[in-house]
Amino acid sequence: MKKVEIFDPAMCCSTGVCGPSIDPELLRIATVISTLKEKGIIIQRHGLANEPQDFVTNKIINDILQKQGAEILPVTLVDGEVAKTKEYPTNEELSKWLGTDIQTKKPEKTGGCGCSCGPEGCC
């Protein structure tokens, strides 16, 4: 089974639900990772702010950061080789690399404000 590791840039949280606005890409990747882990797939995520030692001890990541700086993050490794840099892998890329279909739970339809109260109005 393939092993995927994602090395995130420094940020306050990995979910994208902190701060004044939600980053939909961080929310998507967090959901995808959770779905993959539920399937028993080995996928790890390392955050520069919380796990800097992981960036130092991984020779590939350390070398990339030394040569190209933190702007190269996020970096995705598949079986220890660089598969993607500067952005998170798409669901299609992860499906291809892992040989599995990624089906994440779709959010319920919501009213115009983004809540799940329905079309009549918001909470």
N, C-alpha and C positions, 0 to 999 in steps of 0.2 A: 504494500500500500504506500502511496506517495505521501510525503510529508510537506506541508506548506507552512511557511513562517512569514509573517508580515511585520516589518519594522516600521513603526509609526514615527512621525515627527513629534517634537515636544508639544504637548497640549494638556489641558487640564483634565480631560476625561476621554475615554475611547468611544463613548456612545454617541456623542454629538448632541446630547440633550442638556448640556450645561451652557451657561452664558446667555446673552440676550437673544440669540437666534439659533435654531437647530440646523446643523449641517446635514442635509439629506443623504449625502454620500457616506458620512460616518455612521449614520443610523442604518443605512443599507448594509454596509459591510459588517456591522455588529450583528445584524439579524442573520445575514448569510453565515457568519461564523458559528453562531448559535445553532442554526439549522444543521450545519455540517457536523458539529460536535454531537448533536442528537443522533446522527446517523453513524456515529463511531469513527468518524474521519479525524485523523490527527492534523490539527491546525492550531498554530500558536500565534499570538500577537504580542509584540514587544513594544513598549512605549519608552521613548527616549527620556521623558521627564521622570518616569517612575522606575525604569529598569536600565539605567545607563550602562551597567556592567555587561548586559547582554550584547550591547553594541560594541563594546571593547573586546569581549572574548570571542566574538564571531569574526574570524579573519576576513571573510568576504565583505561583511558590512563595514568593518573597521577600515579596510582598504578603500572601499568606495567613498566613505565619509572623508578620509584623508585626502583623496584626490579631487572629489567633486563637492564636498561640503554637505551640510544638512538639507540643502535645497533639493537633493536627489530623493529625499524621503517623501512618501513611503516607498519602501523597497520590498518586493515579494520574492522569496526564495522558494523554489520547488525542488525538493531533494537536494538542497544545498547549492543550487545554481540560481543565478539571478534570472527571474522570469519577467519582471516588470518593475519599472522605476517611475517616480514622480506622480503616480496616481494609483489608486486601488484597483485590483483586478475586477473585471466585470464578472457577472454571474456566468456568462458564456465561457470566459477564459477559465474560471475555476472548474466548471463542468468538464471542459476539455482536459485540463491538467489532471483532474482527479478521476475521470471516467465515470462520473455520476451526474444525474440530473439534479439540478438545484431548484427546488420548489420551496419558496418561502411563503409563509402565511400572508395573504393579502389583507390589508386593513379593511375594516367595514366601511361602507359608503358613509360619507359624513355630510353634514349641512355645510353651507357656504363658509362657515367660520373655521372649519377644520375639526370641530368636535364631532362626536358620534350621536348627536341628538336627533338627526334626521333633517329632512328638507324644510320642516315647518319653522325651525328656528334654532337658536343656540342656547346653551345652558346659561 
